[in-house]
Amino acid sequence: MSKEPTKPSDSLVQQLLAERRELKVAVERLKIELADAQQASSGGPDPRLRELQDEIERLRYQLASARAEATQMREERDELSAGIERALEQLSPE
């Protein structure tokens, strides 16, 4: 005598389908929460931000110093050039 496998009752099937839907909704909700959490953590200030800002400020200061030095050297070059021209004029026979 073989016994036929019993079929689950319709109410059990409906209960399992409802639980499945609830779990799918929960999974989607958790995916959204995870995406939000990842976005919030990546959207926050980078811990290296202060260090990078300090580096930018240091480089700007170096650039300003180099520009000032270049301007001073151009002025000195122009003065030396003018001095050489005057000296050459004095040495040239008229």
PELINQUI-V157752 format. One record per residue. N is the residue number from 0. RES is the residue in one small letter. SS is DSSP state (@ for helix, = for strand, . for the rest). PHI is phi in whole degrees, -180 to 180 (* if undefined). Layout:
n = (N & N)
res = (RES & RES)
ss = (SS & SS)
phi = (PHI & PHI)
//
This chain:
n = (0 & 1 & 2 & 3 & 4 & 5 & 6 & 7 & 8 & 9 & 10 & 11 & 12 & 13 & 14 & 15 & 16 & 17 & 18 & 19 & 20 & 21 & 22 & 23 & 24 & 25 & 26 & 27 & 28 & 29 & 30 & 31 & 32 & 33 & 34 & 35 & 36 & 37 & 38 & 39 & 40 & 41 & 42 & 43 & 44 & 45 & 46 & 47 & 48 & 49 & 50 & 51 & 52 & 53 & 54 & 55 & 56 & 57 & 58 & 59 & 60 & 61 & 62 & 63 & 64 & 65 & 66 & 67 & 68 & 69 & 70 & 71 & 72 & 73 & 74 & 75 & 76 & 77 & 78 & 79 & 80 & 81 & 82 & 83 & 84 & 85 & 86 & 87 & 88 & 89 & 90 & 91 & 92 & 93)
res = (m & s & k & e & p & t & k & p & s & d & s & l & v & q & q & l & l & a & e & r & r & e & l & k & v & a & v & e & r & l & k & i & e & l & a & d & a & q & q & a & s & s & g & g & p & d & p & r & l & r & e & l & q & d & e & i & e & r & l & r & y & q & l & a & s & a & r & a & e & a & t & q & m & r & e & e & r & d & e & l & s & a & g & i & e & r & a & l & e & q & l & s & p & e)
ss = (. & . & . & . & . & . & . & . & . & @ & @ & @ & @ & @ & @ & @ & @ & @ & @ & @ & @ & @ & @ & @ & @ & @ & @ & @ & @ & @ & @ & @ & @ & @ & @ & @ & @ & @ & @ & @ & @ & @ & @ & . & . & . & . & . & @ & @ & @ & @ & @ & @ & @ & @ & @ & @ & @ & @ & @ & @ & @ & @ & @ & @ & @ & @ & @ & @ & @ & @ & @ & @ & @ & @ & @ & @ & @ & @ & @ & @ & @ & @ & @ & @ & @ & @ & @ & @ & @ & . & . & .)
phi = (* & -91 & -97 & -71 & -64 & -80 & -84 & -67 & -70 & -59 & -66 & -67 & -62 & -61 & -65 & -67 & -65 & -65 & -64 & -61 & -62 & -61 & -67 & -62 & -63 & -63 & -63 & -63 & -62 & -67 & -62 & -65 & -62 & -64 & -62 & -63 & -65 & -66 & -67 & -66 & -73 & -83 & -83 & -72 & -65 & -69 & -61 & -87 & -57 & -62 & -63 & -67 & -65 & -63 & -64 & -61 & -63 & -62 & -68 & -64 & -64 & -62 & -64 & -62 & -65 & -65 & -65 & -64 & -66 & -64 & -63 & -63 & -67 & -63 & -63 & -64 & -61 & -64 & -64 & -64 & -63 & -64 & -63 & -64 & -61 & -63 & -64 & -66 & -66 & -71 & -81 & -71 & -72 & -86)
//
